[in-house]
């Protein structure tokens, strides 16, 4: 994307002109495009003008990650590299103190097509979750159900989320430490009903880059603690562990992330993934 004011999307108006920011922006865009292509998030015939045009529901929470996602997808669309229609969506879940006017005003100013949906899932969570238990699991499940419904109502083929590389790593270790399984959030999946894709185009993007980008662009960040601080959450504990590893060995996060892309079922222990019982020796090697 060129940086002349008349040739950029409003989301990038006022972007810093420093070399450091341009490198950051280029790195995020490149990593996002790489994930989109690597995991097949656009159809092979998407660039065919006669092919039906996909529509994505891009979920916007007001955090640094979702702002970064929205901006980068619009840049790729602007460049002609993402032949899909984008509908931004914010689900106002009724948390006390949520600044309900911030996102609508921002999206109107930026000229971004959007839908704002109000559903008071906060009261449901507070009623159902016992005291001293975390809200996240039920809150996420309720939010996901509403987002799937909205995507169907809007004719979208995919729900697009702002999870980044560090979210994926943290989820892997949470499953490892607490769930007894090797699993994480995949960049692309199909929902249980089989009618919607779920995409995570920022899968290769570091959280620190999202933070630097959104801060440099001065986007109106909405804090993620509106439902109250819950110290001791498993994700916070895992994040602290990863932060410690990164401090002691810079680049460790990226090495671990690459490992998730380089699985060897024959060197793990799951007989459903590899036929250990069927292994046999080669008689030709006997002497």
N, C-alpha and C positions, 0 to 999 in steps of 0.2 A: 504494500500500500504506500502510495506517495504521501508526503507530509504537507503538501500545499493545502491550506484551509478548505479550498473549494473541492478537494479531491479525497477527503477523508470522512469517515463516519463521525457523527457527533460524539460518539463514545470516546474518540481519541482527540477531540478538540482540547487544546491546551496541554498536550502531552509534552513532557520535558524533552528538550533537544540535546541533552547530554549524550555523549558516546556510551556511557554506562547504561542509561535507560534504553537506548536503541538496541544494545546488545541483549539486554534482558528481554525486551519485547520480541526480538528475533528468536531468542532461545525458546521462549514459551510458545510462540506460534509454530516454530519448527517441530517441537515435541508434540504439540497437539495434532498437527497435521500427520505426523508419523503414526500416532496412535489410531487416528481415524482410518488411515490407509491399512495399517498392519492388522487391525481387528475387523476390517470390512464393515465400517459403519455407514458407508454410502454404497448404493447398488452399483453394479458394474456398468449399467446403462444410464446412470444418473446424469451424465453430461449430454445425453441425447435429448435435443429439444423436443422430440416427439414423445419422450417417455413421461409417465406421470411423475410429478414433482413431490418428493416426500416433504412432510411437515414435522418439525421437532418441537416438543414442549420442553423448553429450557427452564429448569427450576431455579428460581432466584430467591435466596434466603435473606440477602442483604449483607452477607459475610464476604470476606476478602476473596474466597475461592469462587463463589458464584458470580461476583462481579468480573473476575478475571475470565471465567468461562464465557460469560456473555460477550465481553469485548473481543476475545480472541475468535470466537465463532463468527462474529460479525465481520472481523477483519478477513477471515478466510472466505466468507461469503462475498465480501466486497471485491476480493481478488479474483473471484470466479472459481475458487478451489473447493467451495462447499455448495453444491447446487441443491440446497434445500431451503424451505421457508422456515423461519424461526419465530416462535411465539414464546415470549417470556412469561413466566407464571410465578406469582407469589401466593403462597397459602398462609393467610393470617390465621394462626391457630388459637387466638384469643388469650395469649399470655399477658398478664398484667404488665403495663408499661410499654407494650409494643408500640413503636411510633408508626402508626398505620398510614400516615400521609407521606412518609419519606420515599418509599419505592414508587408509588404511583406518580409523584411529582418528578422523580428522577427519570422514569421511563417516558413520561410525556415530554419532558425537556429534550431527551435524547431521540425522540421520534421512533422508539422501539415498540412494535406491536406487542401488546401484553394483555394478560387477564389477571385480575386480583380476586382471589376467592377467600371469603371468610367462613371458617368452620371452627367452632369452639371445641376443639379436641382437648384443650388444656383442662377444662372442667372434668371431662371424662377421665383423663389420666389421674388427676388429683383424687377423684372419687374411687378409682379402681386400684391404684397402687398403694400398698400399705406404707405406713410411716417408716422412714429410714431406708426405703428401697429406692433404687434409681428409676427415673421416668423413661429413659431413652428407648427401651425396647418397644413398649406399648405406643409411645409417642410416634416413633418411626413407622410402626405398622399402620397406625391410623392415617398418618400423613401420606404414606405410600398408596393406601386405598383411594384417598381423595385425588391424588395426582393421576392415578390410572383412570379414574372416572373422568377427570377433566380432559385428559389426552383423548379419550374416546369421543367425548362431546365435541372436541375441537378438530376432529379428523386427523390427529397426529399418529404417526407410526412408531414414535419413540419418545420416551421420557429421558431427558438428558440431565445428568447430575454433575455436581462440581467436585466430586471426590478426586484427590490428587495422589501422587506417589506415596506420600507419607501416610495418608489414610489407609491405603491398601496394605502397606507394611504393618501398620499398627493392628489392622484387622487380622492379618496373618498370625501375628504373635499372640493376639487375644485368643484366637482359635487354638493355637498351639498350647498356650499356658492354661487356659480355662475350659476349652471345648474338646480337647483330646482329638483334634483332627487337623490335617493340613489343608487349609482352605482360606480364601480371602474374597474380596469384592472384585469380580472380573470386570474388565473394561467393557464387555458386551455380554448381555444375556437376554433370554426371553422370559417374560413374566409367567407365573404359574398358569394363567388362563391361556397362554400361547398366542395372544393377539397384539402384544406390544414388545418392542425392544426396550432395553434399558442400557444407555450408553454412559461411559465415563471418559470423555475425551481428554481430560487432564491427567490420565493415568500415569504419564511419563513426566509430569511436571512436579517439581519440588514445592513443598509448602512455603519455604522461604521465598521462592520466586513469586508466588501468588501474593504474599504479604508485601514484598517490595513493590510489585507492580501496582496493586490497588492503592498503596500509600502514596506512590508517586503521582497517580492519577487523581488522588484526593476524592475518591468515591465515598459516598455517605455510608459508612459502615454501621451496621446494626449489630450490637453485641450478641453473642450466642448464649448468654447466661440469664436470659429473661425469665426462665422458669426457676431460677434460684441456683445458687452454687451448691454442687454436690461433691464435696471433697472425697477423694478415695475411689473415684470411678476407675474401673479397670483400664479404660483407654488412657486416662491420665497417668496411671502407673506405668503402662507400657511405653507411653511417650517419654516419660522420664528415663526409662531404661535405654531407649534408643538415643535420646539426647546425650546420655553419658557415653555410650559407645561412640557416637559421632565426635564428641569432644576429644576422646582418647585416640581415635583413629579417623581423622577426617576422610570423608568419602565412603564410610562404611555403609551408609543407607543405600547408596547407589549400587554397591556390590551385592547387598542382600536383595535389592529389587531385581537385579539381573538374574539372581538365582531362581526367582519365581518364574522367570522366562526360560529356564534351562533345567526343567525337571527330568529326572531319569527314573522311570518307574521300576526298572530292573534293579536299581540300587536303593529302593525303599522297601517297605514291608507289607504292602497291600496286595494280597493275592487276587483281588478283583481287577487290579490294573495290570498285573503281569503274571503270566502262567509259570509260576515257580515249579509246580508239580510236573509240568510238561518238559522241563529242562532235561536234556540228555547229553551224554558224552559222544564224542566223535570217534568211532572205532579206528579210523585211519591214523589217529594220533597215538594209538597204542603200539608199543614196541615188544 
